[in-house]
């Protein structure tokens, strides 16, 4: 999926998630509650699986460029699911709290609402900015590694920085990638933390 088509799909998915609240009035209240709990749980679970179990497994068994290629296909879908689900969680939360879109700032008066907003914004920035830029820089690094004849190994760190033939531009490229990838990870940790916080708030309200 190209970056343009991915962004188009992401925009359509977010639009669909934003339009869905128009049907909440026609759904049983328990269904809306299920949408709220289910969507934030999917977002949390997706982050946890991709960022820990799947990611750590692949990076230890796949050669770095292969790992990068898999991530370039996986992460857009992961961000798309997380962004759409976090938006669904936010809109269903607003409905359940009786907050209209015109009164959206009232969400900030609810700690749980703040968590949902933070998580959605983090997912949104990853979807439309940081994942695409990180992937673009990664492929530029791979291109330079190929050009310099560097081997592809099971190693998360590029050997480009240690190569005697590397140019100052190569080192700058690695630096840009490190910064962008770091910000991308911060957004992911922020999102999963926000989702976890919301689930914690829900758990405290449950009486069994």
Buried (B, 14 or more C-beta within 10 A) or exposed (E): EEBEEBBEBBEEBBEEBBEBBEEBEEBEEEEBBEBBBBBBBBBBBBBBEBBEEBBEEBBEEBEBBEBBBBBBEBBBBBBBBBBBBBBBBBBBBBBBBEBEEEEEEBBEEBEBBBBBBBBBBBBBBBBBBBBBBBBBBBBBBBEBBEEBEBEBEEEEEBBBBEBEEBEEEBEEBBEBBBEBBEBBBBBBEBBBBBBBBBBEBBEEEEEE
